[in-house]
């Protein structure tokens, strides 16, 4: 279980995340939704142990995130982060050197599915190819938690279908999948839970099946309700 | 640790290869000039080799500082900090890489220098007389100041250890800037002032604690030891700040 308790992150006078208490349990695919700058990425980075909270806690299986949790949480940042001297093969080797749950065979399969070859240099990849590489190497881990920040950014429609398939193939009842995206409709086809973050605060968590059956609304409808005014005033 | 160290060496590989290439070119020029009796080329190649020896050690240290800075302040930092390694290990690999690079670089240039001087004396006996004249001049300043291998070796060790402590001081200042002062006005200047203060402190302690030692070799070696102990302290302080406060 991945849990944040009264989690706050401030950058100087700006508050990126404010008192967010959230519990993610295995067996669910979560869609983390909110406009740009709402705090989704900062929350994920804190869960990945990359950003230190100003206050509050973030726990993985009851223990504060750190070295041990990084062995079990696979995080994919929205920005490219590979060393520029690396080839696609080097990226795989790097993950193999540091993560025990990494599978080179799985990486090879995912690369083939993403139509990437190992000899390509990361510095020459287009944004779409880079996005595919990030997904391939992250999903090549047999992790307990997958956190993918904007996995569909810069990816065309056809490739999106392939990526959706790859993401869903990693789902199992003992795993947590957390995805953030601006493409709300895209997420509706994957996720079963929604986490709405508004201006750094947790606006709502919702079971999508409940939303549909009890209230007769889709995730996109709820998104419009929560953020509609904010988006309109932008 | 082995893997971290491997990638630290890889990150500074291009700098080391460039240094190696330049040194090889200067050495070939030196040998060619020596055996073909080209005096101008000999003078230029000796100048180049001296500059490379001094600059090479400096560049190896600067490469470590720049790599650490990039690893904390660009998106590439995720590659390092999302791995299941503590900041003590991550920084440890960087410090160790730097120490090994300095040793390797210093050792190579020392060996190359000794070999080239020997060759030079063998080819041109008059230069040996000049060398001895410089040596006797130095002895008039201090009777222990001789241009022999043990003295030069202890001086080189002292110099490398002092430079190593300067690199760890720069790492500490950079981490303070990135972790504690990030986003604050004038953090670069504050970090630079911290670096100057730490360097001054190391130098002052080296001078103060060895002032009673009159022999040159023990003094150089004791100064090296002090620099290494202080580097250890700065390493722990840096890693502690990274572990508790660094957000990438």
Contacts between the chains, C-beta under 8 A, distances in Angstrom:
chain1	res1	chain2	res2	distance
A	11	B	183	6.2
A	12	B	183	5.0
A	12	B	184	7.8
A	45	B	247	7.8
A	48	B	82	5.8
A	49	B	81	7.3
A	49	B	82	7.3
A	50	B	77	7.6
A	50	B	78	6.3
A	50	B	81	5.5
A	50	B	82	6.3
A	50	B	247	6.9
A	50	B	248	5.2
A	51	B	247	4.2
A	51	B	248	7.2
A	52	B	244	7.4
A	52	B	245	6.2
A	52	B	246	7.0
A	52	B	247	5.0
A	67	B	84	4.9
A	67	B	85	6.8
A	67	B	86	5.7
A	68	B	84	7.1
A	70	B	82	6.1
A	70	B	83	6.7
A	70	B	84	4.3
A	71	B	84	4.6
A	75	B	78	7.8
A	75	B	82	5.8
A	77	B	75	6.9
A	77	B	78	5.4
A	79	B	75	4.6
A	80	B	75	6.6
A	81	B	75	4.4
A	81	B	76	5.7
A	81	B	77	7.7
A	81	B	78	4.2
A	81	B	79	5.7
A	82	B	76	7.5
A	82	B	79	6.6
A	83	B	11	7.2
A	83	B	76	5.9
A	83	B	79	6.3
A	85	B	10	7.4
A	85	B	14	7.8
A	94	B	7	7.3
A	94	B	79	7.1
A	97	B	3	4.3
A	97	B	6	7.6
A	97	B	7	7.8
A	98	B	3	6.3
A	98	B	83	4.1
A	98	B	84	6.9
A	98	B	85	7.5
A	99	B	83	7.4
A	99	B	84	7.5
